[in-house]
């Protein structure tokens, strides 16, 4: 039996080599189908991993409450701006009434210009507490972050982001020197390492860029600047009163995050008549991202399956043409004693050979997904830097991630396609009448 199958495979390969171009084009259809399955799933997985990393960076045990400016609050200072957003009393109430909150971080952010000597930089002035560095994953390059003593004494100290330090102090060590913000001076006590920005996640959480920040104690910010911020737009001055830009709450246990978030929403709803705040729960977003990932994988898989279907149709088309061409050969083999199962086995072996070769080369092509995409992206970036600068960051930075199970899945699907689409031509060849086949010219 083994000898019969061995001779069948050898004969099948020889038959395919008689028409190399036709066989190559058939293999190409399977190659494209298998490679597309691996590529599409890898691209989808890469995008999903990127999104989940950004959400995880917010902390699975965190709840983020953010002030949102209602459109009606853009009023002139002369008319008296109304306060909006979360307040210090909201902060105290949340901490006092919700027992599952382990830690609460008040944050205030203001756009300001930072100056040192003849150099200046527009950036974000962040009033925060010592825990801010841990929650936002900031790492110190030199010096130290804000301390509890700085917070209690309202010290005029600051910590610079990496780009801020590079712009204001390109040739000297900033530690111990003072920068100018408005009319006040702040002594630099630390410099952070570069920190990648986070994308906007959720309707209430905008993108966070940490590159041009200056961090000071939140008590110092309130004492020096206060709650009102005045900005000049289109020749007129506009003001806003905001006590806190954000409150980051850490829950005692991940299992309590959802119920704590519901309690936070209920507490804030009782003291805010208008929706001037937003509650973002990274854990909820993470679950949504995982669900979306599954749907995305299914969608990508269906698209790739179409390519394999087209490849299978190509196999059937070629094998039907081959059966017609080899009608006389089939008649001779039947006349010499070959049975129908021998003819079926012969043609089925040829389709399986085409599927194996196409599947194997498709897997190799699929594994090249990452290097090929990165090479193309680098080439396009060098050739068209302005165009790439306008492309969303996820497209400029995401890397495909090969899904391990996609490789055997794609290969065995290609084998199945070869068998399924090869059965009909093989059965048609075996069903030929030997006498009619011998008469065929």
C-alpha positions in Angstrom: 0.0 0.0 0.0 2.8 2.4 0.9 4.5 1.6 -2.5 1.3 2.4 -4.3 1.0 5.8 -2.6 4.6 6.6 -3.2 4.3 5.9 -6.9 1.2 7.9 -7.0 2.9 11.0 -5.4 5.9 10.7 -7.8 3.6 10.4 -10.8 1.6 13.3 -9.6 4.7 15.6 -9.2 5.9 14.5 -12.7 2.5 15.4 -14.2 2.5 18.8 -12.6 6.1 19.5 -13.8 4.9 18.9 -17.4 3.1 22.3 -17.1 5.3 24.3 -14.8 3.7 27.8 -15.5 0.2 26.5 -15.0 1.2 24.7 -11.8 3.1 27.8 -10.6 0.0 30.1 -11.0 -2.1 27.6 -9.1 0.4 27.5 -6.3 0.5 31.3 -6.3 -3.3 31.4 -5.6 -2.8 29.2 -2.5 0.3 31.2 -1.5 -1.6 34.5 -1.5 -4.5 33.0 0.4 -2.3 31.5 3.2 0.0 34.6 3.4 -3.0 36.9 3.6 -4.5 34.9 6.5 -1.3 35.3 8.5 -0.7 38.9 7.5 -4.2 40.2 8.2 -4.4 38.5 11.6 -0.8 39.8 12.4 -1.8 43.4 11.5 -5.0 43.1 13.5 -3.2 41.6 16.5 -0.5 44.4 16.3 -3.2 47.1 16.4 -5.0 45.4 19.3 -1.8 44.9 21.3 -0.9 48.6 20.8 -4.4 49.7 22.0 -4.3 47.4 25.0 -0.8 48.6 26.0 -2.1 52.2 26.1 -5.1 51.2 28.2 -2.9 49.1 30.6 -0.6 52.1 30.9 -3.6 53.9 32.7 -3.7 51.1 35.3 -6.3 48.4 35.5 -7.1 49.3 39.1 -7.5 53.0 38.3 -10.5 55.2 37.8 -9.9 58.5 36.1 -12.3 61.5 36.7 -11.6 64.4 34.3 -13.1 67.9 34.0 -14.8 68.6 30.7 -15.5 72.1 29.6 -19.1 72.6 28.4 -19.3 74.7 25.2 -21.3 77.4 27.0 -18.5 78.1 29.4 -16.3 80.0 26.8 -17.3 83.4 28.1 -15.4 86.7 28.5 -13.8 87.6 31.8 -15.8 90.8 32.0 -19.0 88.8 32.2 -17.6 86.7 35.0 -16.7 83.1 34.0 -18.6 80.4 35.8 -16.7 77.6 37.4 -17.0 74.1 36.0 -15.5 70.6 36.4 -14.5 68.6 39.4 -13.7 70.5 42.6 -11.7 69.9 45.8 -14.9 69.3 47.7 -15.7 66.5 45.2 -12.2 65.1 45.9 -12.8 65.2 49.7 -16.3 63.6 49.3 -15.1 60.7 47.1 -12.2 59.9 49.5 -14.5 60.1 52.6 -17.5 58.2 51.3 -16.1 55.4 49.1 -14.2 52.9 51.2 -12.8 50.9 48.3 -10.6 53.9 47.2 -7.0 53.1 48.2 -5.4 56.3 47.0 -6.6 59.5 45.3 -4.4 61.9 43.3 -5.6 65.4 42.5 -4.1 67.0 39.4 -4.3 70.5 37.9 -3.0 71.3 34.4 -2.5 74.7 32.8 -0.9 75.8 29.6 2.0 78.1 30.3 5.3 79.4 28.8 8.5 78.4 30.6 11.6 80.6 30.4 15.3 80.3 31.3 17.8 83.0 30.2 16.9 83.8 26.5 15.2 80.4 25.9 11.5 79.7 26.2 9.1 76.9 25.6 5.3 76.6 25.6 4.1 73.6 27.6 1.9 72.1 30.3 2.3 73.2 33.9 1.1 70.3 36.1 0.2 70.6 39.7 0.4 67.2 41.3 1.4 65.1 44.3 4.4 62.8 44.8 2.4 59.8 43.7 1.9 61.3 40.2 5.2 59.8 38.9 4.3 56.3 39.9 0.7 56.5 38.4 1.8 58.0 35.1 4.9 55.7 34.8 7.3 58.6 34.8 11.0 57.7 35.4 13.6 60.1 36.8 16.8 60.6 34.8 18.4 62.7 37.5 17.4 64.4 40.8 14.2 63.4 42.5 10.4 64.0 42.1 8.2 66.2 44.3 8.2 65.1 48.0 5.5 65.3 50.7 7.6 68.1 52.3 7.4 70.1 49.1 3.7 69.6 49.1 3.2 70.6 52.7 5.5 73.7 52.6 4.3 74.8 49.1 7.9 74.9 48.0 8.7 76.6 44.7 10.3 73.5 43.1 9.7 71.8 39.8 10.5 68.6 37.9 11.1 69.0 34.1 10.1 66.6 31.4 12.9 65.4 29.1 12.1 67.7 26.1 11.5 70.7 28.4 14.9 70.2 30.0 16.5 69.8 26.6 14.9 73.0 25.2 15.7 75.2 28.3 19.0 73.7 29.3 20.7 72.3 26.1 24.3 72.8 27.4 24.1 72.7 31.2 22.7 70.6 34.1 19.3 72.0 35.1 19.4 70.7 38.6 19.5 73.6 41.1 18.7 76.2 38.5 15.5 78.2 38.3 13.0 78.6 35.5 10.6 81.4 35.1 6.8 80.7 34.9 4.6 83.9 34.8 6.0 86.0 37.6 7.4 83.2 39.7 10.6 81.2 39.8 10.8 77.5 40.4 14.0 75.6 41.3 14.6 72.5 39.3 14.9 69.4 41.5 14.6 66.6 38.9 14.5 65.7 35.2 12.4 62.9 33.8 13.4 60.4 31.2 11.5 60.6 27.8 7.9 59.3 28.1 5.9 58.2 25.1 2.5 60.0 24.7 -0.7 58.2 25.3 -3.5 58.2 22.7 -6.9 59.6 23.5 -8.9 56.8 25.1 -12.6 57.2 25.8 -14.7 60.3 25.3 -13.5 61.9 28.5 -9.8 61.3 28.3 -7.8 63.2 25.7 -4.4 62.3 24.5 -1.6 62.9 27.0 1.7 64.3 25.8 4.3 64.3 28.6 7.2 65.7 26.6 6.8 69.4 27.4 5.6 69.2 31.0 6.8 71.0 34.2 5.6 69.4 37.4 5.1 71.4 40.6 3.4 70.7 43.9 -0.4 71.2 43.5 -0.5 73.3 46.7 2.1 75.6 45.2 0.1 76.0 42.0 -3.0 76.9 43.9 -1.1 79.4 46.0 0.7 81.0 43.2 -1.8 80.8 40.3 -5.2 80.0 41.8 -8.2 78.5 40.1 -8.9 81.1 37.4 -7.0 80.9 34.2 -7.1 83.8 31.6 -6.3 83.2 28.0 -6.3 85.5 25.0 -8.1 84.3 21.9 -8.9 86.2 18.7 -8.2 89.5 20.3 -10.3 89.0 23.4 -9.6 87.6 26.8 -11.4 84.5 28.1 -11.3 83.1 31.5 -12.2 79.8 33.2 -12.4 78.6 36.8 -11.3 75.1 37.4 -10.2 73.7 40.7 -9.0 70.3 39.5 -8.4 69.0 36.0 -8.3 65.4 37.0 -8.6 63.0 39.9 -7.0 59.6 39.6 -8.4 57.0 42.0 -6.7 53.8 42.8 -9.0 51.0 44.1 -8.0 48.5 46.7 -8.7 45.5 44.4 -9.3 45.1 40.7 -12.5 43.2 41.5 -14.0 46.3 43.0 -13.2 48.7 40.1 -16.6 48.5 38.4 -18.7 49.0 41.6 -16.4 51.8 42.7 -16.8 53.5 39.3 -20.6 53.3 39.7 -20.3 54.8 43.2 -18.1 57.6 41.8 -20.6 58.5 39.1 -23.5 58.5 41.6 -21.6 60.7 44.0 -20.6 63.3 41.4 -24.1 63.3 39.8 -25.6 64.5 43.1 -23.5 67.6 43.1 -23.1 68.5 39.4 -26.2 69.7 37.5 -24.4 69.7 34.1 -22.2 67.0 32.6 -18.9 68.9 33.2 -16.9 65.8 34.0 -16.2 62.4 32.6 -15.4 59.1 34.3 -13.0 56.8 32.4 -12.4 53.2 33.7 -9.4 51.6 32.0 -10.6 48.1 33.0 -13.9 48.6 31.1 -12.0 49.9 28.1 -9.6 46.9 28.3 -12.5 44.5 28.2 -14.0 46.4 25.3 -10.6 46.3 23.5 -10.4 42.5 24.0 -13.9 42.1 22.6 -13.1 44.3 19.7 -10.0 42.3 19.1 -12.0 39.1 18.8 -14.4 40.7 16.4 -11.5 42.2 14.4 -9.8 38.8 14.1 -13.0 37.1 12.9 -13.5 39.9 10.3 -9.9 39.7 9.1 -10.1 35.9 9.0 -13.2 36.0 6.8 -11.5 38.4 4.4 -8.5 36.1 4.2 -10.7 33.1 3.8 -12.0 34.6 0.6 -8.5 34.6 -0.8 -8.2 30.9 0.0 -11.6 30.3 -1.6 -10.4 31.9 -4.8 -7.2 29.8 -4.7 -9.4 26.7 -4.3 -11.5 27.7 -7.3 -8.3 28.1 -9.2 -7.2 24.5 -8.3 -10.6 23.1 -9.4 -10.4 25.0 -12.7 -6.9 23.8 -13.4 -7.7 20.2 -12.5 -10.9 20.2 -14.6 -8.8 21.4 -17.6 -6.2 18.8 -16.8 -8.8 16.0 -16.8 -10.1 17.1 -20.2 -6.5 17.2 -21.6 -5.7 13.8 -20.2 -8.9 12.0 -21.2 -7.0 9.6 -23.5 -4.4 8.9 -20.8 -7.2 8.0 -18.4 -8.7 5.7 -21.0 -5.4 3.9 -21.5 -4.8 3.5 -17.8 -8.3 2.1 -17.3 -7.8 -0.3 -20.3 -4.6 -1.6 -18.7 -6.4 -2.4 -15.5 -6.4 0.7 -13.4 -9.5 1.0 -11.2 -11.6 4.1 -10.5 -10.0 4.6 -7.1 -6.6 4.6 -8.7 -7.6 7.4 -11.0 -9.2 9.3 -8.1 -6.1 8.9 -6.0 -3.9 10.1 -8.9 -5.7 13.4 -9.4 -6.3 14.0 -5.8 -2.6 13.5 -5.1 -1.8 16.3 -7.6 -4.2 18.8 -6.0 -2.7 17.9 -2.5 0.8 18.5 -3.9 -0.3 21.9 -5.2 -1.9 22.7 -1.8 1.1 21.6 0.2 3.6 23.7 -1.9 1.3 26.7 -1.8 0.6 26.4 1.9 4.3 26.0 2.8 5.4 29.0 0.7 2.4 31.0 2.1 3.6 30.3 5.6 7.1 31.5 4.8 5.6 34.6 3.2 3.4 35.2 6.2 6.4 35.1 8.6 7.9 37.9 6.6 5.0 40.2 7.5 6.9 42.3 10.1 10.1 42.9 8.2 8.3 43.7 5.0 5.9 46.1 6.5 8.6 47.8 8.5 10.8 48.1 5.4 8.0 49.6 3.4 7.1 52.0 6.2 10.7 53.2 6.5 11.0 53.7 2.8 7.8 55.7 2.6 8.9 57.8 5.6 12.2 58.6 3.9 10.6 59.4 0.6 7.6 61.3 1.9 8.3 62.6 5.4 5.6 65.3 5.2 2.9 62.8 4.3 4.0 60.3 7.0 3.9 63.1 9.6 0.1 63.5 9.0 -0.5 59.8 9.3 -2.0 58.7 12.7 0.7 57.6 15.2 -0.7 54.1 15.4 0.1 53.5 11.7 3.6 54.9 12.2 4.5 52.9 15.2 2.4 49.7 15.3 4.2 46.5 14.4 2.5 43.3 13.2 2.3 40.5 15.8 2.2 37.0 14.4 -0.7 35.0 15.9 0.9 31.6 16.6 -2.3 29.6 15.8 -2.7 31.4 12.5 0.2 29.4 11.0 -1.1 25.9 11.4 -4.7 27.2 10.8 -3.8 28.7 7.4 -1.8 25.7 6.3 -4.4 23.1 7.2 -7.1 25.2 5.6 -5.1 25.3 2.4 -4.8 21.5 2.6 -8.6 21.3 3.1 -9.2 23.6 0.2 -7.0 21.4 -2.0 -8.8 18.2 -1.0 -12.3 19.7 -1.2 -11.8 21.4 -4.6 -9.9 18.5 -5.9 -12.4 15.8 -5.2 -14.8 16.7 -8.0 -12.2 16.8 -10.8 -10.8 13.5 -9.5 -14.2 11.8 -9.3 -15.1 13.2 -12.8 -11.9 11.6 -14.2 -12.6 8.3 -12.5 -16.2 8.2 -13.8 -15.1 8.4 -17.4 -16.1 5.4 -19.6 -12.8 3.8 -20.7 -14.0 3.2 -24.3 -15.2 6.7 -24.8 -12.0 8.0 -23.3 -9.9 5.9 -25.7 -11.9 7.4 -28.7 -11.1 11.0 -27.4 -8.7 12.9 -29.7 
